[in-house]
Amino acid sequence: MDLKSHYPEALTHDIFKILSDAAASLNLEVYVIGGFVRDYFLARGQKQDIDVLAIGSGIELAQKVKTMLPDSTKVSIFKNYGTAMIKTADVELEFVGARKESYDRGSRKPIVEDGTLEDDQNRRDFTINAMAFSLNTESFGLLVDPFNGIQDLENKIIRTPLEPGITYSDDPLRMLRAIRFAAQLNFTIDKTSYDSIKEQAHRLKIISNERIVTELHKIMECPTPSRGFILLEKSGLLEKILPELTALKGIDEVEGQTHKDNFYHTLEVVDNIAKHTDDLWLRWAALLHDIGKAPTKRFSKKVGWTFHGHEFKGSKMVFTLFKRLNMPLNEKMKFVQKLVRMSSRPIAVIDDHATDSAVRRLIHDAGEDIDALMTLCEADITTKNPKRFERYHKNFELVRSKMVEVEERDHVRNFQPPVSGEEIMATFNLTPCREIGMIKSAIKDSILDGVIPNDYAAARDFMLAKGKELGLQVHPDS
């Protein structure tokens, strides 16, 4: 990292000259602060969202900048927060006036007063987010770094500008942000700061579930999510957010028989799946796929440790967890539930030596989520035995190739029986009754089990035979 005092090369975008000129015309000091500055030094690419700090009115500065941009540019003003936002074709600017804050212990909502640049940097969460570039004419590009955040970037340290006990108590969300940044950047949290997180963990209760989930999502989207979850667990935060996960931690032993630590296994699965997909909800399915194991864990002398029905139990727990955290109870939740419920199905298919009927059932039941399910199950292979690891993956390759073959031949993905309920009713002159469902189910099962092919003629012949077996008479006009 080339350590200098001025970095005008970071501010070559046209918007910075406009900001500088607008501030000069209003006789305001103006700075770029926070993530843009941090990511410039980390060479993480040009950030599209830029925090603009005015020593004075951020709203007034935004309104002035608006007059210097094309007429189509809109400015959004949030008077209650003293902020404004402008979106251009390639950047998003958020304007705020410098402020100092004080907090009531029962809320993370601060009492805000106008402040200086120093006041504003003091209230920032971490030293690496408190750095600012001057946009003022006489000091354009000057780095203002009162807490030596540049050195913390060099040393890969997350540290608070002020005493961490104050920082985290004032706004406990910063504890989750510290862990999230550590996970995203592969940084270490300063020991004093991390010890303070442990001490302040109980303060998390004043944070809304929505804000907690936002940070969890960002940890889940990291290249190696386990880094964040291990920090969450060791700090005591995870048990307050996802007790279903921490319940998996530990290894029990009875009569010399043990089981694996399902918590650390789960984190391995999440890291594995993160190498193959950016799908947030598929990563959630990996995180929750074994949560049913804690409540279903049993020991018997005959078979040792068992977790019978943990997939079904886990899928029910997904709903409870999503509802508690105010997460969406829509198709995203249903997707996670489905994958948790079916998480062992492909393994059962392998145990059956991938018969056509077992593969048909798997494709039918998983539907459009079959590829996601297979990705999850392959990520679930965490054995450290190289031969076993290779054998499991070869078996999954066999199932995948078998799936392609069966699907091309039998078309069972999102399968509907060739004979409809309406045709069954017309054929046997029936009103809605139990027999119609029995015949439809029998046709479906016969196709999936390979008894008859997936075509109309075979299905109709089967329908007639099944109707006869049930004592039904064919209507003469059918």
Secondary structure, DSSP 8 states (H G I E B T S, - for coil): ----SB-GGGG-SHHHHHHHHHHHHHT-EEEEETHHHHHHHHT----SEEEEEEES-HHHHHHHHHHTS-TT-EEEEETTTTEEEEE-SS-EEEEEE-EEEE--TT-S--EEEE--HHHHHHTSSSGGGS-EEE-SGGGTTBEE-TT-HHHHHHHTEE--SS-HHHHHHH-THHHHHHHHHHHHHT-EE-HHHHHHHHHHGGGGGGS-HHHHHHHHHHHHTSSSTHHHHHHHHHHT-HHHH-HHHHTT-S--EETTEE---HHHHHHHHHHHHHTT---HHHHHHHHHTTTTHHHH-EEETTTEEE-TTHHHHHHHHHHHHHHHTT---SHHHHHHHHHHHTTTHHHHHHHTT--HHHHHHHHHHHGGGHHHHHHHHHHT-----HHHHHHHHHHHHHHHHHHHHHHHHH--TT---SS-HHHHHHHHT--S-HHHHHHHHHHHHHHHTTSS-SSHHHHHHHHHHHHHHTT----TT-
